């Protein structure tokens, strides 16, 4: 099983003392939400987590909450179908992939996007982890992921 990300990798290191550990799941959860919305989950996840998948699609549960509740805070190839895994490997997991070198990686896009959003609103995030786990934030990031998906699909 290949692991793309793990919340503990983030809160186990140089993590802001003033934040709850759940904030380490926000960026992972936003990507996972996009995958849920675009039917890129594995058959196993569809069978094991059907109610929570519906809750994410209905905006009753965030992707970060899904990650914590259903994935033990780990985002792996188990969670996605073949197409989802191909995209995740190219865009999410490997900052040195050919795709990421040409178009950008998820972590860079996420950080750049929220830095720009904060600047528009006249503030600056203290860190990558200070982005709030809200539907408003997900909705603002969603077009960035969709753009990368379109670029990936054309390659």
Buried (B, 14 or more C-beta within 10 A) or exposed (E): EEEBBBBBBBBEEEBEEEBEBBBBBBBBBBBBBBBBBBEBBBEEBEEBBEEBBEBBEEEEBBBBBBBBEBBEBBBBBBBBBEBBBBBBBBBBBBEEBEBBEEBBBBBEBBBEBBBEBBEEEEEEBEEBBBBEBEEEBBEBBBEBBEEBBEBBEEE
